Structures are given as C-alpha cells and as structure tokens.
C-alpha cells in the first residue's frame, strides 16, 4: 500500500510542466536515436547527458529514463519495415518481423511489437517496483565482500553473454579494467600508469571511454564503410506506416511467448553486464527452443517478434533494480543514469533508497509513464520517424562527433578530456574492426573502480583474509555463480564438439554485420 | 691418509695416542687459554656443530692444539678452508674443510631478506650477526651453520683414521675464534665476500629508500648580493618579486608494493617473516608470468585436443537463427572499406581536438561539420557550408547562452570572431 502511495506521489511529481517536457523530449530523442542506425541507444543517452547538467535532478533523470525506455522501441519500426535494425537489439526482429512485411503483414507485425513492448515494459516496471524494496533491504545488510561479488559477477557476465569470441571479450574486459586503474589509487594513494601526465593522475573517466568508444569509434567504423545503409529499403506498399493491432485471441494464443520474453528480459536486465540486446537474443533463443511453434520461427511468426521485443523493453525495468538499490550500473545506459545521479550529488544505493524515497519513486513512475508514452509515440509517429532515415548520415555523424566532444568538455571544462576521447575513439574503431566487443571494455571501466574499492575495503576490514569472499554465504554463492558462468561457454563448446557427429540443428552463423552489432 | 669415513673402529680401537707434536714458532694461537673457547653466539653455534661429529678426546686435544698454536696458517676461500697443522711428523698435515657454498640464486634470496630489515644490515655492518639470521638461511634450505654430518666435508693428511681428527678440530676451533671477530667470514665460507655482501646490501637499501628528486634541491642564490638593510628597510617585510616565481610541485611518493608494506605479514604458516615482502614481490612477477604461460599452454592444448577452429563464444552467439539466403549473400560479400575516407576522418577528428583551442569553438565546429560531411560523401558545397555555420551557431547558443558551458574562444582573429558572436547572442 505504501508502495502504491509512493508511486502515485512519483506520478504527481512527473505531472509538473518541466518534468512533463523532459519526459516528452526524452521519449522523442530515444525514438530518434533508436531509429537512426548510426546512433545507438547508449550513445544517444551519452550525448543527452550534457544537456541535463543544468537541469534539476528530477527532469534530468526523467529525460534519461524516458530515453532509455523509448530507445528500446524505435528500432523495431525500421527493422520491420525496411530491414534496417536501428539498434542491435532489433536484429531478431529482422527474422520474423521483416518476413511478415514481405508477406504483406507489416502493419500487423508493428502491432505485435507494440503490444509486446507495452506488456514487457509495464510488467517489468511492476516487477521493478515490487522487487526493489526487498532487494534494497537485503543490500542494506551487504558489506564490501558482497558488493565485490556482485560487481565481479557483472564483469564476468558481460564476457559470458557476449556475442563473439570469448577470448576477445576477456581481452576487452581486461583492457577496460586496466584503464580503470589509471590514476591515484583510492586506498593507498599510489599513482598508477600516469606517466607524469597530470590529467592521467585524476584517472580516466568512464564517461570519456564511453563517448570515445561508442560515439567516435562507431562513427569512424561507419565512415570506413562509406556510410552505406545496411540494407536497401524495399518495403511493400499499402500497409506501410500503419500499425494494426492483432486480435485478442491471437495474442492469447501466444501468451507463453509474452511470458517467456518478459521474464527473460527482466532476469537478464537485472544481471549486471547485460542489457536490452542480450535479452532480445536470449529470449529469441529460448523461444526457438521451448516455444509452441518453434519450427515456424524465422519465417514470420509473431511469437518471434513478441519474444524479442518484450524482452528488450522488459530489460529496462530489470536493469533499474541493481542501479537504484545497490548503485551498481549493469549496462551502458544505466551507467549514464548513474552518472546523472552522481552529477546531482545523489549516490544511489540501499541508503538512498530509504532516505530519498521520493526521487526513487519518481524514477519508477517515469518508467511507467515512459512505457505508455513510448507506445503512443510509436503508434502515431511512424511516418515522421521513418523520414528521419532520409537525413544524410554524413551530416548526422558530424554532429554526433561534435556532441561527443561538447558533452565531455561540458562535464569538466578540461581540454585534455578531448584528447582522451579521440584516443578512445580510435581504440573503439580498432576494437570494432577486429571484432573485439566494446561492451566489456566499457563495463570494465565502469565497474572496475567499484570492484577494486570493494575488494580493498574488504581486505582492510577483514585482516587481509581473502577467504571471506567465499565463506560468507551471499558473496560466496554469487562468486561461485560467476566462476561457473565464466567457464560455462567453454564447456558448452567442448560438449558441442564432442557431439558434433549428430546433425546440427542450430548452425553457428557467421554473418558479418549482425555479429558485430551484438557486442554492444 | 686421505679422506676416511668414520666407522665403528673409532669406538672399538682406542684412539691412537701420538707423541708430542713438534712446536711451531709463530703458529696461530688461540686467544682463549681456558674455559669457553668463543664469545659470541654465532661462533658458539659453529663450535657446537662439530661436537656431535667427534669423540670428546679428539675434541679436547684439538682444542689444546689450537691453544698451543700448532696451526701454521688458515686460508679461507669460498666454500673451502685449507690449513696446515704441525703434528708429530716433520711435515705439517694438510687440513681441508669444505662447506657447501650457496648458489648465486640462493644468495640473491638471502641478500634480499637481509636487506629487507634495516636491523639486519645495521648489525652486520657493525660486525654482529643478527640473532635470527638463521631463519633467513632457512628460506633457501641451506643452513648457515653445519648441522648434519654431510654439511661438513673434512679431510686431513694425518695418519689418524678418524675423521674429523684433532687437527681438523684445531682448525675448526680457530675458525670459530675468527668468527667471533668477523661474522662475515662465515658468509665468505658460504661463497660471498664481505665486500660483495656490503655492496649488495647497500644497493638494495638504496633502491628501497626514496630518491630525493633533483628538483627539491634548493637553488642557492649564488652571485646575488644581498642588499644592505638600509636600502630595503621600507620593503623588508614585503614579499620580493622572486617569491611569485616559486612553484611547488608536490609529487606522490612512489613506494613499491605499497600494499604489501601496508598490510604487513599475514599469519600464514610456513612463511618467513623476514623476507616476506621480497618473496611476495618475486611471487607477483612469477605469478603473472606463470598465469600467462598457463594461458598459452591452455590455448595450445585446446587447439591440439579440441581442434583448431575451437573458439568458445559468448552465450549470445548461439542464439541466432540459421542463416537464410540473404544472410549468406551478405556474409559472402566482404564490405567495401574506404580507407582513404577513414584516414581523412581520423585526421579531421584529431585536427579538431588539437585545433579547437586556437580557432575557437565556433569556427572549429563549423569547419569540422562541413568537412566531415564532405568526407562522408555529402558533396553539396552550399548546403554543407550552411549546415556547418548554422549548426555551429545553434550549438553555440545552446551551450554558451543556455547551458553556460565555457567553450574555447580561440586566439587572435578567431577570438575576435567568437567574442563578436557572443555579444550577438547576448552572453
């Protein structure tokens, strides 16, 4: 009851003109960046961050949250209509959504994805609200070993859940951790890897790494490919630019897909290190294994759209849980929301959950409102959103680069930050070019300092006894899970080889473009 | 007689009682005339090592030989003591005592441990053997003092078949007395001279100590004449012009392995607390290298056992559906890469980053947007110019008028331009 009251209070907070404006701007921006193939959701949120510096904490968080939510939908439209996945998470929609479009059912495909996003988003929002309070109260009893275990688990899961080579993901992660160690160490004040540069002594902000690797790196990669659109638009006439809602009986017939997709999205979202993209792929894979009509998947089955889309949107609610209750960002977008919190002097965590209930519930309420607003926007704004695709990518990219630099400069007014971004832009490009996933790199720089601090605090408070990590029940089980998770893909592959004589049902695919995209 | 193993004959046959030995004019006489032979604990430790190896009769005769000065000379070389002892025969017997010298690697470890604690180095340099020095040597599994029969190889040319004989004992006692004076001799026997040890200790201690940066050395105002008090009475308490030139650079101290030093020695069993840090420092290196080596071995084995194409992939990899014709077509078509565009783009980004301070935000951004669009393939001169200038102006308004970010203004004419623009938008 108290929770509902708080939530209503949060809704009332959103109803002020400034906050509503932030909500609408966030929704529109999220849709835009999701539709543009050169601009990913995370990058969009990063680029939006500097605009929130001068805002109050509420509109800033509402804007970013709304962007995060609606960014999970926009790409579906172009994926279904034009075979252009605006976001990596929309790649599974190509397989069933675009197949439906080719059949002439584009409007229906859009309808399914809209309903899936709505159901997944609202359900995960409900779970988020219900789960947060108990998780926060458990987290209150957490000490540094538990926080270390959670962050370590996040580091491992980003590797385990990556798309390509495990070794490459590990290398990328270690590189990120290495970057995180640059600067003066927090516990003993030892200077690490500064090489006498004053700006390195302060450490490298993860924001700069993100802006460089995601922003500049992506622009350079696409520049090298000549800004060629990934697929040609040959949308079928007639049903274009319209959303038709499927019949209720059809929806009920695939309620299992809704359930599986949403549950997958929430669970994967909660796991630090994985976000919307991984949820969409995992949900599609689960649908292919356990779905009622799994054999039709890939040839225009609504179940495929529903599973992937509901999971993608549901991951938002899941990802908010560790962020708001423990202050641990599990993905690029939540890391930016965390940065927005920190910029306004709020450090999310179990204490804040208790002390500034109002702010937290305003964020919760904004997820609900954003999911609904996203669906309304998604229903009415298809045509203008598709027009955005006509914007020449060369010009959009030029502005993206400038935004990257302004955004970083605005944070600290430090010219040397620009050099750091440029360097990480090159690093991001090289990673992308040689198939090293960028997500582990970025997450390593985000979670690295958290992990290290918790480790060091544990060492100091427990007399340098490293066994506490394993003897304390919660941290022990989480770490065990992390270790198993790290080796599971290796075992799985070995097992697969061992059984290789059997006919292969699920072929490993090698397509270049989507392989690249899953890494994000 | 050459080297002989002691046997039960030693106990069975009474020892061969020789006639009085020939006196030596200037033999080495022990300083102690009776009672305890040596003063220090370490020399005592040395003597005690011999006791269980000999019967008491030979031992006491050896002692009296030493006191009477029957030993003509003693030469200490690493791992070996050679000496001549005058017995009852005209020709002095040759006595040889051998100790296992430490290898270079073992010495490194020992020296590290000795350098670790200032007290060790200080006591050694003061001519004293640190009390727990033996623990240091335990780390390399070589005892500093001979303990077992095998530790000490002795050899005498006398006819006594017992080994050690009294001649050996005499030399041994005199050695003990020398150790009293100079503990380094003990080390020399183990293979390192005093000079080498002191040099090694100095080097290690120096490496540990903080070097004083040269910049700390005060610049002395040489050649500057101090003005007389009358000249500067009015500004005696005022700060001189030079005071503004004083700059401070506060450098972080950079202790190596700060963490190890801070947390101290954990109470694990089997750890030698004296050279724990050195051990750990070595361990850090070897663990790193070992882990890398293990990874390489793992990778090689993996390739050999499971096949060359084995790559473990993340879980998201397996979740794709089987590729259809369109996918295969895409996969087969290696995307065209425009490396010249890429190079131009990278160059432009770098130029922007380094140039924006000089040309200012407005001009830099306008130029960047226009050129980047051009490079990216948007080749309409008028549109590109308008978009560049317009975009830069809009961004300028947003960030300097609305968000109050102080973007770079540039220098020279660019600064004039920036300031004019700022006046225009009312900042």
Interface residues (C-beta under 8 A of the other chain):
Chain A: X50 X51 X53 X54 X95 X159 X160 X161 X162 X163 X164 X165 X166 X167 X169 X184 X188 X189 X190 X191 X201 X216 X219 X220 X223 X224 X225 X226 X227 X228 X277 X278 X281 X282 X284 X285 X288 X297 X298 X392 X393 X394 X395 X397 X398 X399 X401 X402 X405 X406 X409 X410 X413 X415 X418 X419 X421 X422 X425 X426 X429 X437 X459 X460 X464 X488 X489 X490 X492 X493 X494 X497 X506 X507 X508 X509 X510 X511 X512 X513 X514 X518
Chain B: X252 X254 X255 X258 X259 X262 X263 X266 X306 X307 X310 X311 X312 X313 X314 X315 X316 X317 X318 X319 X320 X321 X322 X323 X324 X327 X330 X331 X334 X335 X336 X337 X338 X339 X341 X342 X345 X346 X349 X350 X352 X353 X354 X356 X357 X365 X368 X369 X370 X372 X373 X374 X375 X376 X377 X378 X387 X391 X395 X398 X399 X402 X403 X404 X405 X406 X407 X408
